[in-house]
């Protein structure tokens, strides 16, 4: 007899078309809700509420607007991936391990790089606007 836990996984894998997309949307929204529980993601999301509309004012054309908005969204995406990595590692166990630390540090470095990219894009756009 099939384990009910295995059945649920198999049921999802057998979905296709709009049904699969609908369920995928539900999983994505659940991920955003889970991300909201993280302070860093909440701060970035609140900053995005200001920065995304500001990109429409600051950008001179669709490419600049896309770079400004995209850099903000990239920070949020990388933060969610960072949180996912940290959560998966914490699921394995609470004890300290060099590889766990390395993975978490690398994920944090990815967040830092995305923030620096965002800062650079926005600083350049403001410089162009003021000069």
C-alpha positions as CSV (number, residue, x, y, z in Angstrom):
1,X,0.0,0.0,0.0
2,X,1.2,3.5,-0.8
3,X,2.3,5.8,2.0
4,X,-0.1,8.8,2.2
5,X,2.8,11.1,2.3
6,X,4.2,9.7,-1.0
7,X,0.7,9.9,-2.5
8,X,0.5,13.7,-1.9
9,X,3.9,14.2,-3.6
10,X,2.9,12.0,-6.5
11,X,-0.5,13.8,-6.8
12,X,1.2,17.1,-7.3
13,X,3.7,15.7,-9.8
14,X,0.8,14.3,-11.9
15,X,-0.9,17.7,-12.2
16,X,-0.6,19.6,-15.5
17,X,-1.8,22.7,-17.3
18,X,-3.8,25.2,-15.4
19,X,-4.3,23.0,-12.4
20,X,-0.5,22.7,-11.9
21,X,-0.1,26.5,-12.4
22,X,-2.9,27.2,-9.9
23,X,-1.3,25.0,-7.3
24,X,2.2,26.4,-8.0
25,X,0.7,29.9,-7.5
26,X,-0.6,28.8,-4.1
27,X,2.9,27.4,-3.2
28,X,4.5,30.7,-4.3
29,X,2.1,32.8,-2.2
30,X,2.8,30.5,0.8
31,X,6.5,31.2,0.2
32,X,5.9,35.0,0.2
33,X,3.9,34.6,3.5
34,X,6.7,32.6,5.0
35,X,9.2,35.2,3.8
36,X,7.2,37.9,5.5
37,X,8.0,36.3,8.8
38,X,11.7,37.2,8.2
39,X,12.6,40.7,9.4
40,X,15.1,41.3,6.6
41,X,12.5,40.4,3.9
42,X,9.9,42.5,5.5
43,X,12.2,45.5,5.5
44,X,13.1,44.9,1.9
45,X,9.5,44.5,0.9
46,X,8.6,47.8,2.6
47,X,11.5,49.6,0.9
48,X,10.2,48.1,-2.4
49,X,6.8,49.8,-1.8
50,X,8.6,53.1,-2.0
51,X,11.3,52.3,-4.5
52,X,9.2,50.6,-7.2
53,X,7.0,53.6,-7.7
54,X,10.0,55.9,-7.4
55,X,11.6,54.0,-10.3
56,X,8.9,55.3,-12.6
57,X,9.8,58.8,-11.7
58,X,13.6,58.4,-11.7
59,X,13.9,56.2,-14.8
60,X,14.0,58.1,-18.1
61,X,13.0,55.2,-20.3
62,X,11.7,51.6,-19.9
63,X,15.3,50.2,-19.7
64,X,16.2,52.5,-16.8
65,X,12.9,51.8,-15.0
66,X,13.5,48.0,-15.5
67,X,17.0,48.2,-14.1
68,X,15.8,50.2,-11.1
69,X,12.8,48.0,-10.4
70,X,14.7,44.8,-11.3
71,X,17.5,45.6,-8.9
72,X,15.0,46.0,-6.0
73,X,13.2,42.8,-6.9
74,X,16.5,41.0,-7.2
75,X,17.3,41.8,-3.6
76,X,14.0,40.4,-2.5
77,X,14.5,37.2,-4.6
78,X,18.0,36.6,-3.2
79,X,16.8,37.2,0.3
80,X,14.1,34.5,-0.2
81,X,16.7,32.1,-1.5
82,X,19.0,33.0,1.4
83,X,16.2,32.2,3.9
84,X,15.4,29.0,2.1
85,X,19.0,27.8,2.3
86,X,19.2,28.8,6.0
87,X,15.9,27.0,6.7
88,X,16.9,23.8,5.0
89,X,20.2,23.8,6.8
90,X,18.5,24.4,10.2
91,X,16.1,21.5,9.3
92,X,19.1,19.2,9.1
93,X,20.1,20.0,12.7
94,X,21.0,22.7,15.1
95,X,24.6,21.7,15.7
96,X,27.4,23.7,14.3
97,X,29.1,22.3,11.1
98,X,31.7,23.9,8.9
99,X,29.7,23.1,5.7
100,X,26.5,24.5,7.1
101,X,28.3,27.7,8.1
102,X,29.9,28.0,4.7
103,X,26.5,27.6,2.9
104,X,24.9,30.2,5.1
105,X,27.8,32.6,4.7
106,X,27.7,32.2,0.9
107,X,23.9,32.8,0.9
108,X,24.4,35.9,3.0
109,X,27.2,37.1,0.7
110,X,24.7,36.8,-2.2
111,X,22.3,39.1,-0.4
112,X,25.1,41.5,0.2
113,X,26.1,41.5,-3.5
114,X,22.5,42.0,-4.6
115,X,22.2,45.0,-2.2
116,X,25.4,46.5,-3.5
117,X,24.2,46.1,-7.1
118,X,20.9,47.8,-6.2
119,X,22.7,50.6,-4.4
120,X,25.0,51.1,-7.4
121,X,22.1,51.2,-9.9
122,X,20.1,53.6,-7.8
123,X,23.1,55.9,-7.0
124,X,23.9,56.1,-10.7
125,X,20.3,56.9,-11.6
126,X,20.2,59.7,-9.0
127,X,23.5,61.0,-10.2
128,X,22.2,61.2,-13.8
129,X,19.0,62.9,-12.6
130,X,20.8,65.5,-10.6
131,X,23.6,66.3,-13.1
